[in-house]
Amino acid sequence: MAPFKNIFFGGFQSIKTNKIEKTALSDSGAGISVTVSGQKVFEPGNGYIYHIFTAPGTFVVRYGGYADILLVGGGGGGGCGTSTRRGGGGGAGGFREEPNVFLPIQTYNITIGLGGSGNNGPGVNGTDGGFTYFDAQPVPTGGVSFTVGGSPVTTLSVGGGGYGAGPPSTAGGPAPLGSGGGGAAAGGAGGLAPSPYGNPGGGPITVNPPSFAGGGGGGAGAPGGTGGGPSSPLPSAYGGDGGDGLAAFSGDTGIPTDYGTFGPTPGRWFAGGGGGGGTSPIPVYMGDGGVGGGGGIPALGRTSPTPIARYDGLENTGGGGSGSYSPFQSGNGAPGIVIIRYLVTD
């Protein structure tokens, strides 16, 4: 790797690292331009620099080099159920990590997947989350390919989470490149081959009770939980828990705590599924939100009734929204995120 070096041009710092050169601000006098829309740059002293996008922007590479890239899609919105069957939680956005991506000199466009919407109409589905992209910027002759796993590509993408189902007979939304939504009839498929970036949503414990709770949305690290029913290990009123997400870059603790959530292991967690709606008339029986930003009652919160039923996914985690039942609003999914990190060396 090239040695780390700080150079100042016109009062702005240029960082040469692993032959990727970045500036924290635009500096046309040095021939370097970085668009900072949606981007924050961090150097926590652990040997990496991090560029974090929570909104659309561009990543400009002055000299080619290697980087690790995480993309998280937008979480699905929770479904709003009926008086007898509760809505499923939204699935988490897809979680895709690509290590050692070789990035040649050019500008890369970043698109952040939006979260799907919840609703408060009886028996109405939520909506799917949006795709997140990292693209070689088109030019008159086309963008230059970059290398992922030894193969040339011009784009990296990951899908949004599937919607949580509202109608009693409807399964949660499928998400081939994310996690499926939960439902009162069945969970939506998620993480389909050959790119399993998520897991399926949860369904009911049984197909024939007089009333039952909604399943939880799938998460990047686990499927959505089953909604309660007569033979459920959970009390029948409880919605299924959202599936847990994953820790970014295998638990890298250099990512600032402003992004993602804490989890059972070190690092920042993303892409948790939304909790399913519960059958009780009090929203406290909603399923837990999956670790990594899924909307829902926290595990310790079920003992106290709460006056609201809507729990959105945590901002820019790709978490799914919670399920509910009419007239309560179901939760919105959270937008996704892109994190790019690369090594610094002395």
N, C-alpha and C positions, 0 to 999 in steps of 0.2 A: 504494500500500500504506500501511497505517497505520504510524505511527512505532513503533519498538521502545521498550518501556518496561518497567522492572522495578518492581513494586509489592510491598510486604511487608504481609501480613495475618497477624496472630497468629503471627509468626515464620516463616511459610512464604512462599516466593517465588512470585509469580504472574507469568507471562510473557505479555505482550500482544504478539503478533506477527502482522502481516497479518490482524489482527482474529480470530485464533484465540488464545484464552486458555487456558493450561495451568498446572497447578501440579505441582511435583515430588512433593508429598505432599497428602493430603486435608486440606481446611481448611473445615469446615462453617461456621465463624463468618463466613467471607467469602462464603458462598453458592456456593462452588466445590468440586467433588468430583471427584477423579481416582482411579480404581482402578489401582493400580500392579502388580497381579498380572501377571507375565509381561512387565512393561514396564520399560525403562531409558531415561532421558532424557539426551541429550548435547548440549552446546553447544561445539563445538571451536574456535569463533572464525573459521570460514570463511564466515559469513553465513547459516548454516542451524542449525536445531535439529532433532534426530533423536529420534524415539520408536521404540524397538526392542522388538518382542514376540517372545519365544521360547516362550511358553506362552499359554494363553487369558487374555484380559483385556478391558478396556474403554478406549476413547478418548473423552474427554468434551470437546466443543467448547462453549465459553462464548459466543463470538462467531464468526459465520461468516467463512470465508476460504478461501484456496486452499492446497492441499498436493499434494505428489507422493507416490505410494503404490506400494510394491513388495510383491508377494505371491509367495511361493515355496511350492509344495506339497511334501508328503512324498515322499521317494525310494522307489522300488520295491525289494523284497528280491531278492537274487540267487537263482538256481536251483541246485539240487544235481543234478549229472549222475550218470551211471552209469560202469561200468568202461570203456566204450568211447567215450562221448560226454560232454563236459563241459557244465556248466551255464552259462547266459548271465548277464551282469551285469544288475542292476536299472536301469531307466530313471530319470532324474532327475525330480524334481517339476517341475510347470509353473512357468514364470518369466513373471510379468506385471507390467509397469510401466505406471502411468497417471499422466501429468503433469497439473498444473493442475486437480486435482479440486476443485470447489467444495463445501465441507462446511458446511451450515447448522447452527444450534444444535441439538444433541441428543447422545445417547450412542450410540457405535458399538461393536458387539461384535466381538471378534477371536477367530477360531478357527484354531489352527495344525494343519496336516495332519501326522499321525504317519507315521513311516517304516514301510514294509512289512518283513515278517520273512523272514529266511533260514531254512535248515533243514539237516539232515544226512542225510535219508532218500534213498536212491538213486532218481533219476529223479523228484524232487518239485519243483514250481514254488515260487518265492518268492511273496510276496503283494504286492498293489498298495499304493502309498503313498496317503495320505489327502488330501482337499481342504483348502485354506486359504481362509478367508472374512473379509471385512470387511463387516459388515452394519449398517444402521440398526437400532438396538435396537427390537424390537417394543414397542408401548405399546397401551393399549386401542383407540386409533383407528388403529394401524399406524404404522410408522416414517415419518419425513419423507424424501422423495426427496432425493438429492444428485446432482450433475451431473458426468458423465464424458463428455468429448468432445462437450459440448453436449447430451447426452441425459440425461433423468432416470432414475435407477436407485435401488434400495434395497439392492443387494448387489453386491459385487465378489467373484469367486471364481476359483480356479485349481485344476486337477486334480493328482492325485498321479502319480508315475511308474509305468510298467507293470512287472509282475513279470519277473524273469529266468526263462527256461524251464529245467526239469530233464529231462523226458522227451525221448528222442532225436527223436521225431517231432513235437514241439510247438514252435510259434513262441513268441517272447517276447510278453509281454502288451502289448496295445494301450493307448494312453493318449491319448484325443482332446484332452484339455486339459493334457497333459504330454508326457514323452518315453517312447517305447516301450522295453520290455525286450529284451535280447539273447537269442539262442537257438542251439541246435545244429542246428535245422532251418531257422529263418528268424527275422529280427528282427521285433519288434512295431511296428505303425504308431504314429506319434506326431505331435502337433502338427497335428491335422486342421483344415481350414478350417471356419468363418471365423476361428478364433482360434488361430493356430499358436504355442502357447506352448512348444513343444519340437520334438524330432526323433525319427525312428525308431531302433530298436535295430538292432544288427548281427546277421547270420547267419553261416553257414559259407562258406568260399571255394568249396566244391563240395558237391554233394548226395550224392556217392557215394564217399567214402574209407572205409577200414576203421575209422578212428577220427578224430575231429577235435575241435578246441577250440570253446568257446562264443563267441558274439559279444558285443561290449560293449554296455552300455546306452546309449541315446541321451542327449545332453545338451542344454541349452537353446540352445547355440550351434552344435552339430555333431551329426551322426548317430553312432551307435555303430560301432566298427570291426569289420571282418570277422575271424572266427576263422581261425587258420592251417589250411592244407591243402596238398596236394601242389603246387599251382601258386600258392600264396600268396607275396607278396613277403616275408612274415615266415616264419621257421622254422615248420614245421608244428605244433610243440608249443605255440606261443604263443596264448593267448586274445586275442580282439579288445579293443582299447582302448576305454574308455568315452569317449563324446563330451564335449568340453569344454563348460563352462557359459558364463555371461556375467558381465560386470562390472556391478554395480548402478549405476544412474543415470549411465550412460555414463562410468564410471571415476571417480566422485566419491571423492576421497581423505579426505573428512571422516568416513566410516563407520569406527568403531573397528576395530582389527585383531583384536579378540576375536571378530569375526563374519566369516564367509566365509573365503576363502583368498586368498593372493597369486596372481597370474597373469602372463601374458606382457605385459600392459599395466597401467597404474596402476589403483588401486581395488581393491575387494573382490569376489571372484568367488563365484558360487553356481550350484547346479543342474548339477553334473557327473555323467555316467553312470558306473555301476560297470563294472569290468573283467571280461571273460569268463574262465571257468575254462580252464586250460591242460591239454594232454594228457599232459604229463610227470608222473612220479610225485612230483616236487618242486613245491611251490606257486609257486616263483619264476617259472614260466612263465605265471602268470596275467597277464591284460592289465592295462595301466596304468589307474588310476582317472582319469576325466576331471577337468580343472582345474575347481575349484569344488566340491570335496568328495566326488567319486566314490570308492568303495572299490576298492582294487587296488594292485598293486605300483607304486611311483613309477618313473619312467623310468630313474633311476640305480640302482634296486634289483635289477634282474634278474640281475646278475652273482653275487649271493650267495644260496645257498639259505636258506630261512626255515622254521622248524618249524611254522608255522601256515598255514592256508589261508583263514581268515576275515578279511575286511577290510570293516568297516562304513563307510557314508557318514559324513562328518564332521558332527558335531552341528550341527543347525539351518542346514544348507546346502541341504537338499533333495537331497543326493547319493544316487545309487543304491548298493546293496550289491554286493559282488563275487560272481561265480559260483564254483562249486567242483565237486567230485565226491565221491561217497560213499567213505569215511565222514567226510570233512571238512565242517565247517560252512560254509555260504555266508553272505555278509554281509547284515546288516540295512541297510535304507535309513535315511536321516537325516530327522528331522523338518524341517518347513519354517520359515519366518520371515516376519514382516511388518515393514517399515521405512517409517515415515512421516516426511517431512522438509518443512519450510516455512521461508521466508525470514525473516530478521530485518533490520530497517532502522533507521537512526538517526533 
